[in-house]
Amino acid sequence: MTDYGKIAPYYDLVYEDVHDIAMYKRLAREFGEPILEIACGTGRVMLELAKLGYEVGGVDNNNDMLDILRKKLEKMPADMKHHIKIKQADMRNFNMERRYRLAIIPFTSFFHLSSTKDRESCLRAAFEHVINGGRVAVDVFNPDENREQGIVRHEATKTDKNGMVISKFSTSRMNKTAKAINCYHFIDITDKTGNMDRATINFKLHYLFSKDLKKLLEDTGFKDIKFYGNYDLSPFDERKSPRIIAIATKE
Ligand SMILES: C[S@@+](CC[C@H](N)C(=O)[O-])C[C@H]1O[C@@H](n2cnc3c(N)ncnc32)[C@H](O)[C@@H]1O
């Protein structure tokens, strides 16, 4: 399991520039509410939808990530909070006691699952939580097996509200046989005097190609599976697209 707890306090700052929110707003307009975010983390996506008045639900297994989300909820107006339900649970097995028009699995969370059985369980849970005619949207990166390995990449440097400079670096190595990527994320937290603390997390991502994801969605019972290649919902191109965004219907 990934220890998101170590990076939870910095997660929103580091990922505030991910350009997926407009896409989820578009999907919400098109497919309607309520909307369920599976592996919702700090609520980075679902709260943006809640702010527009949509009824949203979120499930995640990491209590530290959910604590950040709960703190954000405390600051929201009561009528908005009323339309938000969160639950600490595993994405392979949960019950929200509600059915949704749209279930979303954003930002590569699906690649945390390591076996076909786990992926099937997660998609089955999504299937069971959407109404007939409802949709599921899964967003993961499009694996590039020629990507240079072992490079340390600088992803962001931000200053937080306390004046701490937060920098995020990452490095990874791909095992093509296992279709797994061993990832290290380093978050450096530097105070005004230049003293630095580092939070490090190590986790594995288990990648799939679009054809694998298509088969999983079909085997779960989803129909009309469409693939897009980025957050502007441009057509998917196996060789060039940065993302695999699958949108499928429960008929
Ligand atoms: C990359 S974050 C994405 C969070 C959020 N969806 C977003 O887009 O910002 C991945 C999330 O998946 C959650 N996660 C990983 N494995 C999980 C599991 N088996 N069940 C539920 N949540 C899980 C982590 O706790 C983390 O919050």
The ligand as an SDF file (V2000), in Angstrom:
LIG
                    3D

 27 29  0  0  0  0  0  0  0  0999 V2000
   -2.8940   10.0220   -7.1000 C   0  0  0  0  0  0  0  0  0  0  0  0
   -3.9700   10.0610   -5.7140 S   0  0  0  0  0  0  0  0  0  0  0  0
   -5.4330   10.7030   -6.4860 C   0  0  0  0  0  0  0  0  0  0  0  0
   -6.3300   11.4180   -5.5160 C   0  0  0  0  0  0  0  0  0  0  0  0
   -7.4610   12.1990   -6.1800 C   0  0  0  0  0  0  0  0  0  0  0  0
   -8.3420   11.3310   -6.9310 N   0  0  0  0  0  0  0  0  0  0  0  0
   -6.9110   13.2660   -7.1010 C   0  0  0  0  0  0  0  0  0  0  0  0
   -7.1630   13.1730   -8.2980 O   0  0  0  0  0  0  0  0  0  0  0  0
   -6.2370   14.1720   -6.6270 O   0  0  0  0  0  0  0  0  0  0  0  0
   -4.3260    8.3590   -5.4850 C   0  0  0  0  0  0  0  0  0  0  0  0
   -5.2960    8.0680   -4.3640 C   0  0  0  0  0  0  0  0  0  0  0  0
   -5.6310    6.6800   -4.4180 O   0  0  0  0  0  0  0  0  0  0  0  0
   -5.8490    6.2540   -3.0870 C   0  0  0  0  0  0  0  0  0  0  0  0
   -5.7860    4.7950   -3.0740 N   0  0  0  0  0  0  0  0  0  0  0  0
   -4.7420    3.9940   -3.4120 C   0  0  0  0  0  0  0  0  0  0  0  0
   -5.0930    2.7060   -3.2790 N   0  0  0  0  0  0  0  0  0  0  0  0
   -6.3900    2.6840   -2.8620 C   0  0  0  0  0  0  0  0  0  0  0  0
   -7.3210    1.6470   -2.5590 C   0  0  0  0  0  0  0  0  0  0  0  0
   -6.9870    0.3520   -2.6770 N   0  0  0  0  0  0  0  0  0  0  0  0
   -8.5590    1.9960   -2.1530 N   0  0  0  0  0  0  0  0  0  0  0  0
   -8.9130    3.3000   -2.0350 C   0  0  0  0  0  0  0  0  0  0  0  0
   -8.0820    4.3250   -2.3090 N   0  0  0  0  0  0  0  0  0  0  0  0
   -6.8290    4.0230   -2.7210 C   0  0  0  0  0  0  0  0  0  0  0  0
   -4.7530    6.9420   -2.3020 C   0  0  0  0  0  0  0  0  0  0  0  0
   -5.0280    6.9640   -0.9170 O   0  0  0  0  0  0  0  0  0  0  0  0
   -4.7680    8.3240   -2.9610 C   0  0  0  0  0  0  0  0  0  0  0  0
   -5.6110    9.2050   -2.2780 O   0  0  0  0  0  0  0  0  0  0  0  0
  1  2  1  0
  2  3  1  0
  2 10  1  0
  3  4  1  0
  4  5  1  0
  5  6  1  0
  5  7  1  0
  7  8  2  0
  7  9  1  0
 10 11  1  0
 11 12  1  0
 11 26  1  0
 12 13  1  0
 13 14  1  0
 13 24  1  0
 14 15  1  0
 14 23  1  0
 15 16  2  0
 16 17  1  0
 17 18  1  0
 17 23  2  0
 18 19  1  0
 18 20  2  0
 20 21  1  0
 21 22  2  0
 22 23  1  0
 24 25  1  0
 24 26  1  0
 26 27  1  0
M  CHG  2   2   1   9  -1
M  END
$$$$
